């Protein structure tokens, strides 16, 4: 194991064990290096690496702190990696989304409030029957984000938020080139909303699967 990797593992172990908790300030560099049996250089590199993935927060002139370790914060690193995807991996992102999002939609069926359902309905009504493709895709992202947030699982919400970005261009492309894409999207959104209003988790799961799979199937046939 590289020296820097060893240093990262030792700091990680302190956090996992509870020796360092969210919001705690790390001991002085010289003290921590001595306690962990590390050189100050390797400790410094480990701190730099852990700050990049939002585990640690280096505050100039103040010290280094453990972050809140909130899942949304930690998963920002995933979003950064996702930004470098290649076009030929979009199908893989869609496949992962097809696995996770129907589960989140089913979870939301038992948690989403009447007010949240009414807001989703208002957004759909505001689109009208013939929205511009770009507007539809933007509202589509928001529609699913609100439903996933209602599931109450911040890790799942952050994962899906990160996975949605790479599929946006494919959704716009489909809307512009597939004859019935817009009407199908609106119909599927209404069906998902109806299942959520009925508190029918399995119907919500099924319609979410159909909705995502239709984009995936179109893209496979196009490629």
Residue pairs with C-beta under 8 A, 6 or more apart in sequence:
1 9
3 38
3 39
3 42
4 42
4 45
4 46
4 49
6 38
6 42
7 36
7 38
7 42
7 43
7 45
7 46
8 46
8 49
8 50
10 36
10 38
10 46
11 20
11 36
11 46
11 47
11 50
11 55
11 56
12 50
12 55
14 20
15 21
15 55
15 66
15 69
20 26
20 66
21 66
22 66
22 67
22 68
22 69
23 65
23 66
23 68
24 65
24 66
25 63
25 64
25 65
26 32
26 47
26 56
26 63
26 64
26 65
26 66
27 35
29 40
29 43
29 44
30 40
32 38
32 43
33 39
33 40
33 43
36 43
38 46
47 56
47 58
47 64
48 58
50 56
51 57
51 58
51 64
52 77
53 74
53 77
54 67
54 73
54 74
54 76
54 77
55 66
55 67
55 69
55 74
56 64
56 65
56 66
56 67
57 64
57 65
57 66
57 67
58 64
59 65
67 73
67 74
70 154
71 154
71 155
71 158
72 154
72 157
72 158
75 155
75 158
75 159
75 162
78 158
78 159
78 162
79 161
79 162
79 165
82 93
82 162
82 163
82 165
82 166
83 165
85 93
85 166
89 166
90 166
90 167
90 169
90 170
90 219
91 216
91 219
91 220
91 223
93 163
93 166
93 167
94 167
94 170
94 212
94 215
94 216
94 219
95 216
96 163
97 160
97 163
97 164
97 167
97 212
98 209
98 212
98 213
98 216
100 156
100 159
100 160
100 163
101 144
101 148
101 160
101 208
101 212
102 204
102 205
102 206
102 208
102 209
102 212
103 156
103 205
104 147
104 148
104 151
104 153
104 156
104 157
104 160
105 147
105 148
105 151
105 192
105 196
105 204
105 205
105 207
105 208
106 201
106 202
106 204
106 205
106 208
107 151
107 152
107 153
107 156
107 201
108 147
108 148
108 150
108 151
108 196
108 204
109 195
109 196
109 199
109 200
109 201
109 204
110 199
110 201
111 150
111 151
111 152
112 147
112 150
112 196
113 150
116 146
116 150
117 193
117 196
117 197
119 146
120 143
120 146
120 147
120 193
120 196
121 193
123 139
123 142
123 143
124 139
124 143
124 186
124 189
124 190
124 193
127 135
127 136
127 139
127 186
129 183
129 186
130 182
131 139
131 182
131 186
133 172
133 175
133 176
133 181
133 182
134 172
136 175
136 182
136 185
136 186
137 168
137 171
137 172
137 175
140 171
140 185
140 189
141 164
141 168
143 189
144 160
144 164
145 157
145 160
145 161
145 164
147 192
147 196
148 156
148 157
148 160
148 161
149 157
151 157
167 215
170 215
170 219
171 215
173 222
174 181
174 215
174 218
174 219
175 181
175 182
175 185
177 222
178 218
181 218
184 214
185 211
188 207
188 210
188 211
188 214
189 211
191 207
191 210
192 204
192 207
192 208
192 211
194 203
195 203
195 204
195 206
195 207
196 204
